[in-house]
Amino acid sequence: MSRLLANTLLLLAALIWGSAFVAQSTAMQDLGPLTFTGLRFLIAAAVVLPFAFREGRQPAARPLARGHMLQFTLIGVVFFFAISLQQAGLVVTSVTNAGFLTGIYVVLTPILGLLVFREHPHPVVWPASLVTLGGIWLLGGGSLSALNYGDGLMIVCAVFWAIHVGLLGRIASSSGRPLALSVWQFSVVAVLALVAGLAFEDVSWQGIQAAGLELFYTSVISGGLAFTLQAIGQRWTRAGDAAILLSSEALFAALFGAIVLGERLSPLGLVGCALIFLAILAVQLVPLFGWRRLRLRFGS
């Protein structure tokens, strides 16, 4: 797969996640966050499972060794902690702080890739990461309230997201089985979240039924499809590129909020959207054409 196609799949995943923002928010009226997360990824695992079996029967499919299973489990645990810490932090901190502090993973991911995996990103990733982080900050209103315990959880959450993005591409590439990886990590998240949800939250069949539409969309489309697109796309692109492209979820969430809910962005929010869009264009076009060819093509 070409790098351009892989990055396009990541952008599509981010678009789907952005569109699911409304469903994820309204589902909290009927289900606790852990229960919702567990059910969501249990259904997602069931949806992707037949495709994973088909993937394994392909002539070119690599057999999965015990080491692959351990790697898949590791990435599922990292995934679970990232989601759980984010949800726990949202109980205490503001949405503005949460959006900005979680977005730190955009900068942490290429740093982690360089220090841990010796992966040298294209030089454009560094300024693009900072521009994206600035765009997320403006998209959230351009201000932060007083930091608290929840903000600390968000910072730790950002570390786990950076680890997840960094590991996913390498494990998907080394195993050659992105669909099997998706099913396995979904299953790990589902088991951990459901056990925790049954222990700490009130669960009722009525609540599950009431959140049925949200569960369908976030599990089948946002879960099964989008996270699988991420696993496939990250086989063929760098972790730093992936972090910036996936962070466009904030941009798409704002756009769908305006389209579906009638929300309106402030002037600062519009500037933030523009910055994120420019960062995505830079990550896509600069490695493809180079600085000199871009100046000749678009003028300087």
N, C-alpha and C positions, 0 to 999 in steps of 0.2 A: 504494500500500500504506500502511496506517495505521502510525503509529509503534509502537503496541502490538503489532501483528502482526510487524513487523520485529524488535522486541526479543525476541519469542517465538521467532522463527527463530534468533536469536543464542543464546538460552538452550538451544535444542535442539542447536545445534552444540556448545556447551560440554558438554552432557550426553554427546553421542557421543564427544567427545575424552576425557572422563573415563572412559568405559567402555572406551576403547581403551588405557588405561594399562597393563593387564596384558599385552596383546599386544605393545606396544612394548617392554616390559621383557624378556619371554621371548625375543623375536626376536634379542636381542643375544647369545644363547648360540650362534647359528648363523651370524650375519652381522655384518659390521662396520657401524657406524652410518652411514657415508656410502653404502655399498652398499645397505643397507636403505632409507635415505631415497630414493636414486635409483630403486630398483625400485618402491617404494611410490608415488611420484608419477608414474612412467612409466605404471603401471597406472591410476592415478587419471585421468590425462590421456586415456587411451584410453577409459575408461568414460564420461567427460563429453563427449567429442568429438561423438558423434551428437546429443546434446541441444543442443550449441552450434551445429551445422549447422542443426538445426530452428529454433533461436532466430533465426538469421540469415535464414531464409526467411519469417519472419513479416512481414505487410504493414507493421507499424509499426516494424520493426527498422531501426536506424540503420546506414548503411554504415560500415565501419571504415576510417579513414584511417591514413596512415603514422604520424601523431602518436600515435594510439591504440596502435599496435604498440610504439612506443618506450616509452610509458607502461606497457604490460603487461610489457615486458621489464624495465623498472626495478623494478617491484614484485616480479617474480620474483627478481631479484638480491637485493633487500632481504630477501625471504622466505628465500632460501638462506642468507644470512649469519646471520640470526636463529637458524635451526635449527642450523647448523654450529657457531656459537660456543657455543650452549647445550650441544651434545653434547661439544665439546672441553672446556668448563669442568667438566662432570660427571666427567671423568676425574681431575681434580685436587681439586675441592672436594667438600664433603659435600652430601648430598641436601637437608638442612635449609637450608643456605646457598643452594643453587641455587634452591629453591622460593621463598624469600623475596626474593632479589636479582632474579630474573627478574620477580617480581610488582611490582617498581618501575615497570614499564611502565604499571600502572594509574594512577599519579600522573603519569607523564611524558606520557601520551597527551593529556589535556586541556590541559596546559601547552603541548605542541607545537602542538595545534590552535589555541590562542589566539595564540601568538607567530608561527607560520608561516602559518596559513590564516585568521587573524582570525575563527575560529569561537568564539563565546561560548557556553559550555555553560550549562545551567541551574545556578543556584547550588547545588542539592543535590548536584551531581557532586563538588564539592571535599571536603565532609566524608565523602561516601560513598566516595571514593577512599581517603582515609586510614583509614576504618573497614575497607575491604576489605583494604588492606595489613596492617593489624593482625590481621585474621582469618587471612590467609595465614601470618603469622608464628606465631600460636598453633597453627595447623593443623600446622606443621612442628615443634612441640614447644616453642615460646617461647624459643628460645635460638639463638645463633650461635657456631660454633667460630671459632678464629683465622682471620682473613682471609688469603687467599693469592692466587697468580696466577690460579687458576681463578675466584675471586670477581670479579676484575677483568674477566675474559671475560664473566661473567654480567651485570655491570653494562652492558658494551657491548652484549651481547645484548638486554637490556631496552630500550636505545635503539632498536635495530633493530626490535623488536616494536612499539614505540610509533610509529615511522615507518611500519611496515607497516599498522597499524590506521588511522593517520591518512590514508595515501594511498589505501587500498583503497576507502573509502567515496566519496571524491571521484572517483576514476577510474572506479569502477563506475557512478556517477551520471552523469558527463559522457559516457561512452561508450554507456550504455544497453544494454550487452551483458555482463552479469555472468557468463554461462556461457562466453563466449569468453574473458573475462578469466581465469576459473578454469583453462581448458585451457592458456592461454598461460603463466600463472605456474607451473602444475604442470610443464609441459614444460621451462621454464628451470631449475627446481630439479632435475628429473630428469637433465638433461644435465650440469649442473655437478657434482652429487653423484656420478653414475656415473663421470665422468672422474676426479674426485678419488679415488673408491673404488678404481678399477682401478689408480691410481697408487700408493696408499698402503696398501691393505688386501688381504688374501688372499681371493680370491673363488673359490668352487667351486659346481658344480651341485648337489652333495649338500647344501651349506649352504642353497642357495635352496629346494630341495625340503623340507628340514626345517623351514624357516620359512614354508612355503606358507600355512598357516592364518592366521598372523599377518599375512602380506603381503595376503591377501585382505581381512581385516577392516579393516586400517588404510588400505588403498588405496581399496577400494570404498565402505565405510561412513564411516570416519573421514576419509579423504582426499576422494574424489569427492563424497560427499554433504555432509559437514559443512562443508568449506571453501567449497563452492558456496553452502550456506545462509548462510555468513558474507558472501560477496560480494553475495548478493541482499539480505540484511537490512541491510547497511551502506549501501545506497543510500538508505535511508529513515530513518536515525537518526543522531545525532551521534556523533563519534568517542569522546568521553568516556563516553557511555552504553555504547557498544559495549565499551570496555575493561573496564568493571566487570562487564558481563554475561558476557563471554568468560572473565574471570578465575574465574568459578564452576566452571571446569574442575577446579580444585583441590578444590572441595567435592565434585563428582561423582566424582572419582577416589577420594577417601577413602570415599565411600559404596559404590562398586562394589568397592573393596578389602575392605570389611567384608562385603559380600554374597557375592562370588565367592571371595575368598581367606581369609575368616574373620579378617581383621585387625580389631583393635579400637582405636578412638580413645581417647586419654587425655582426662581432663576438660578440659585446655587445648584439645585439638583440637576437642572438642564446642563449646566457647565460640567458637573460631575459625569453625566452620561456621555458628553462629548469627549471628555478626557479618557474614559474607559474605552470608548469606540476608537479613538486615535491610538491608544496603546495596543489594542487588538490588531488594527491595521499595520502598525509598525512591526509587531511580532510575525505577522503573516507575510508582509511584503519585503521587508528589508533583507531577511536571509534569502529570499527568492530572487530578488533583483540586485541587491547591493545598493549602497548609498549613491554611488555615482550614476548607475542606470536609473534609479528613481528620480534623481535631480534632472536627468536628461528627459525622462518621460513626462514628469509633471511640472518641470520648471523649478527654478530655485530663486 
